[in-house]
Amino acid sequence: MAAIPPLQPEQIVNFLYTIYYFLRDAIIFILQTTVFKEYPDYAFTYGDAITFLVSITAVYLILEFITAAKKFIKVILILGWFLLFVTIAISLAG
């Protein structure tokens, strides 16, 4: 079986760029067909702003999830070390 070549930074950036512009085009299309039906040019202005805010919000949510996971792992580590020391103390006392 052939090994999968590692991803290059350029490929990752191009992938994120493609997702960003696909999302931008989708938001602009939705705005043009709904809110700005009479003024479709406004959809481009507000579509860019909405896309940027959606992207920043997604990054923020990912960071919040990582922070919450770090807190959970911290509690597990503290409990694990505590239980290890308690087990050692009980086995030495007995």
MODELLER restraints for C-alpha pairs under 7 A, 6 or more apart:
rsr = mdl.restraints
at = mdl.atoms
rsr.add(forms.Gaussian(group=physical.xy_distance, feature=features.Distance(at['CA:23:A'], at['CA:51:A']), mean=6.88, stdev=0.5))
rsr.add(forms.Gaussian(group=physical.xy_distance, feature=features.Distance(at['CA:24:A'], at['CA:47:A']), mean=6.36, stdev=0.5))
rsr.add(forms.Gaussian(group=physical.xy_distance, feature=features.Distance(at['CA:24:A'], at['CA:48:A']), mean=6.49, stdev=0.5))
rsr.add(forms.Gaussian(group=physical.xy_distance, feature=features.Distance(at['CA:24:A'], at['CA:51:A']), mean=5.48, stdev=0.5))
rsr.add(forms.Gaussian(group=physical.xy_distance, feature=features.Distance(at['CA:27:A'], at['CA:47:A']), mean=5.81, stdev=0.5))
rsr.add(forms.Gaussian(group=physical.xy_distance, feature=features.Distance(at['CA:28:A'], at['CA:43:A']), mean=5.41, stdev=0.5))
rsr.add(forms.Gaussian(group=physical.xy_distance, feature=features.Distance(at['CA:28:A'], at['CA:44:A']), mean=5.95, stdev=0.5))
rsr.add(forms.Gaussian(group=physical.xy_distance, feature=features.Distance(at['CA:28:A'], at['CA:47:A']), mean=4.95, stdev=0.5))
rsr.add(forms.Gaussian(group=physical.xy_distance, feature=features.Distance(at['CA:31:A'], at['CA:43:A']), mean=5.46, stdev=0.5))
rsr.add(forms.Gaussian(group=physical.xy_distance, feature=features.Distance(at['CA:32:A'], at['CA:40:A']), mean=5.04, stdev=0.5))
rsr.add(forms.Gaussian(group=physical.xy_distance, feature=features.Distance(at['CA:32:A'], at['CA:43:A']), mean=5.60, stdev=0.5))
rsr.add(forms.Gaussian(group=physical.xy_distance, feature=features.Distance(at['CA:36:A'], at['CA:42:A']), mean=6.63, stdev=0.5))
rsr.add(forms.Gaussian(group=physical.xy_distance, feature=features.Distance(at['CA:36:A'], at['CA:43:A']), mean=6.18, stdev=0.5))
